[in-house]
Amino acid sequence: MALKIRKEKKGDFRVVFKLVQNAFRNEELSDHKEQYLVERLRSSDAFIPELSLVAEEDSQIVGYILLTKINIIDAGSNMHVSLAMAPVAVLPEFQGKGIGTKLIRYAHDKAKELGFGSVVVLGHENYYPKFGYKLTKEFGIKLPFEVPEANCIAIELTENSLKNVTGTVKYPKEFEIE
């Protein structure tokens, strides 16, 4: 059973919708609408097809990850491009087998290959540090809403890509944050 990670195809959309829905069904810190976010982001300017990835095992899609463009806006209204990782989803019966880890590492490598230097995540504080994520406040970056500081994290895909980048994350309107 070799895991294969590949770019999502249009024919995958229905399966990915159900996968994301199932993956977040019992998640306590979720609005249980992540599958709709994916649909909105696919038709946004922030969407990068090469960073919409599925994990397959025996020809079954068992995981999904999406990275989309965001901006970090500083006090002088200067914009710095970054990425948001949302969502990372693995079918419940396949969780705990390293699929999420493989998706994240693959997505990081792909994003770096495409020239992106950083990723911002609102996520579990005990999971993401193993990939090198640090608190956004260590970089001088804030999210535009109230959430526990421990869940606001970022990573530099290339060394010093967030050096001298401070400000507030501006998510695409499809995130429906405003």
DRENLO-414671 format. One record per residue (C-alpha): x, y, z. Coordinates in pm, whole numbers, padded with zeros to 5 digits, always signed. Example, Ala and Ser with C-alpha at 12.3 -4.5 7.8 and 13.67 -1.06 7.14 Angstrom:
% DRENLO-414671
+01230-00450+00780;+01367-00106+00714;
% end
This chain:
% DRENLO-414671
+00000+00000+00000;+00208+00288-00131;+00081+00637-00067;+00074+00857-00376;+00039+01235-00351;-00072+01421-00659;-00237+01740-00777;-00614+01737-00735;-00817+01698-01057;-01165+01830-01130;-01298+01474-01114;-01181+01456-00750;-01395+01747-00626;-01694+01541-00506;-01474+01287-00326;-01265+01565-00166;-01583+01741-00048;-01697+01427+00136;-01347+01352+00265;-01309+01699+00419;-01661+01679+00564;-01587+01340+00723;-01243+01440+00847;-01382+01736+01042;-01712+01579+01150;-01601+01518+01511;-01349+01801+01534;-01435+02014+01835;-01266+02334+01715;-01439+02343+01378;-01743+02508+01223;-01782+02186+01018;-01790+02388+00695;-01432+02336+00575;-01557+02153+00265;-01742+02470+00155;-01429+02677+00213;-01242+02448-00027;-01511+02500-00291;-01498+02879-00253;-01118+02888-00261;-01098+02681-00580;-01267+02966-00770;-01068+03246-00604;-00763+03442-00713;-00582+03295-00413;-00610+02939-00550;-00293+02768-00673;-00386+02441-00850;-00040+02290-00781;-00102+02332-00406;-00438+02154-00401;-00319+01801-00333;-00471+01460-00266;-00319+01151-00108;-00420+00819-00259;-00380+00472-00121;-00482+00183-00348;-00649+00435-00584;-00868+00569-00300;-00835+00935-00202;-00766+00927+00172;-00621+01274+00235;-00628+01632+00112;-00434+01953+00167;-00480+02304+00031;-00244+02600+00043;-00371+02933-00086;-00220+03281-00123;-00256+03530+00158;-00095+03865+00230;+00069+03996+00543;+00008+04370+00560;+00240+04585+00768;+00181+04922+00934;+00285+05102+00615;+00029+04903+00409;+00306+04706+00239;+00196+04356+00137;+00408+04044+00175;+00283+03730+00001;+00257+03411+00205;+00039+03100+00207;-00239+02975+00431;-00269+02603+00492;-00634+02512+00527;-00753+02249+00539;-00542+01941+00600;-00784+01647+00605;-00746+01271+00632;-01033+01023+00639;-01093+00920+01003;-01013+00555+00941;-00674+00655+00792;-00575+00907+01061;-00271+00833+01276;-00084+00665+00989;+00136+00958+00888;-00070+01064+00586;-00120+01418+00714;+00253+01446+00782;+00338+01331+00430;+00085+01573+00278;+00225+01866+00476;+00587+01787+00388;+00499+01739+00020;+00299+02064+00015;+00589+02252+00180;+00832+02120-00082;+00595+02206-00367;+00530+02557-00231;+00903+02620-00195;+00957+02492-00550;+00694+02743-00669;+00881+03027-00498;+00675+03074-00181;+00872+03145+00134;+00628+03093+00420;+00305+02934+00541;+00065+03054+00812;-00167+02811+00991;-00440+02831+01248;-00389+02486+01393;-00316+02250+01678;-00026+02382+01885;+00107+02033+01961;+00105+01903+01602;+00268+02163+01379;+00590+02243+01570;+00735+01907+01455;+00745+02059+01104;+00922+02372+01228;+00620+02595+01284;+00660+02873+01541;+00417+03115+01697;+00329+03394+01455;+00403+03647+01730;+00770+03540+01713;+00770+03683+01360;+00562+03988+01451;+00260+03855+01262;-00100+03862+01386;-00417+03698+01263;-00716+03927+01200;-00941+03763+01461;-00933+03652+01822;-00797+03301+01872;-00561+03149+02127;-00205+03264+02058;-00080+02904+02075;-00281+02816+01763;-00142+03098+01544;+00168+02954+01384;+00391+03002+01081;+00692+02849+00912;+00967+02988+00692;+01004+02755+00395;+01317+02941+00299;+01551+03082+00561;+01468+03436+00671;+01166+03463+00440;+00974+03625+00727;+01266+03836+00849;+01151+04198+00863;+00793+04091+00779;+00549+04211+01041;+00180+04288+01031;-00161+04131+01008;-00263+03843+00784;-00516+03937+00518;-00710+03630+00409;-00896+03612+00078;-01266+03706+00108;-01353+03340+00046;-01245+03266+00403;-01544+03479+00512;-01354+03627+00803;-01466+03990+00784;
% end
